[in-house]
Amino acid sequence: MVVTECPILTDLGVRVPDVVWVSPAFFAAHGETSPLPAAPEICVEIVSPSNAEEEMRQKTAAYRAAGAREVWVVSEEGGVRYFDAQGARAESAFAVRRDLPPRAPG
């Protein structure tokens, strides 16, 4: 299940990734608890001009420490960087297909 703006308790306090993917098992264990006591399997952050690289690094580490199997960082141009417990990876370990719409002009 895909959920937007899902509060998660992390070592940085409550953080809210833009999008998360929650497995049925995770949902059965945590339901609609808010904030979630652990991070879902995939947490996605969409970088905006106001996000500093250090902030994104801290959030990525916090989601992984809270239990996320992967953190995806999506640039404004649609590029995706993937991170797991070992750090950056070339692609997701999940069998997913991501289709991003073309960026709107302007």
C-alpha positions in Angstrom: 0.0 0.0 0.0 1.3 3.5 -0.9 0.7 6.2 1.7 1.6 9.9 1.4 3.0 12.0 4.3 3.2 9.3 6.9 4.7 10.4 10.3 7.4 8.1 11.5 9.2 8.2 14.9 13.0 8.4 14.2 16.1 9.2 16.1 15.7 12.7 14.8 12.2 12.9 16.2 9.1 12.6 14.1 9.8 12.8 10.3 7.3 12.7 7.5 8.6 11.2 4.2 6.7 12.3 1.1 5.6 8.8 0.2 6.0 5.3 1.9 5.3 1.8 0.7 3.8 -0.4 3.4 3.6 -4.2 3.1 0.5 -6.0 4.3 2.6 -7.5 7.2 3.8 -4.1 8.3 0.3 -2.7 8.2 -1.0 -5.7 10.2 1.6 -5.0 12.8 1.3 -1.2 13.0 -2.1 -0.4 11.5 -2.8 3.3 11.4 -0.7 4.2 14.5 0.6 7.8 14.3 3.4 8.4 14.4 4.5 5.0 13.3 7.0 3.5 15.8 9.1 2.1 12.9 9.7 3.0 9.3 7.8 1.1 6.5 9.9 -0.9 4.0 10.3 2.0 1.5 10.4 5.7 2.4 10.6 8.2 -0.4 11.8 11.8 -0.1 11.2 14.2 -3.0 13.9 16.8 -3.0 12.8 20.4 -3.3 15.0 23.5 -3.6 14.7 24.1 0.1 16.3 20.7 1.0 20.0 20.8 1.7 22.1 17.7 0.9 23.0 17.3 4.6 19.3 17.3 5.5 18.6 14.6 3.0 21.5 12.5 4.3 20.2 12.8 7.8 16.7 11.9 6.9 17.9 8.9 4.8 20.0 7.7 7.8 17.1 8.2 10.2 14.6 6.3 8.1 17.1 3.4 7.7 17.8 3.4 11.5 14.0 3.3 12.1 13.8 0.1 10.0 13.3 1.2 6.4 14.7 -1.4 4.0 15.2 1.2 1.4 15.1 5.0 1.1 14.5 6.6 -2.3 15.5 10.2 -2.9 13.8 11.6 -6.0 15.2 14.8 -7.6 13.1 17.4 -9.2 14.2 16.1 -12.6 13.0 12.6 -11.8 16.3 10.9 -11.0 16.2 8.4 -8.1 18.9 7.5 -5.7 18.5 4.4 -3.6 19.9 3.7 -0.2 19.7 0.6 2.0 21.5 -0.5 5.2 24.9 -0.6 3.3 24.4 2.8 1.8 23.9 3.9 -1.8 22.9 1.2 -4.3 22.5 1.3 -8.1 18.9 0.2 -8.1 16.1 -0.9 -5.8 16.2 -4.4 -4.4 12.4 -4.4 -4.7 10.8 -5.7 -7.9 9.1 -2.4 -8.7 8.6 -0.4 -11.8 8.6 3.3 -11.4 7.0 5.5 -14.0 7.3 9.2 -13.4 5.3 11.6 -15.6 7.2 14.1 -17.7 8.0 17.3 -15.8 5.5 20.1 -16.5 6.9 23.1 -18.3 7.7 26.2 -16.2 
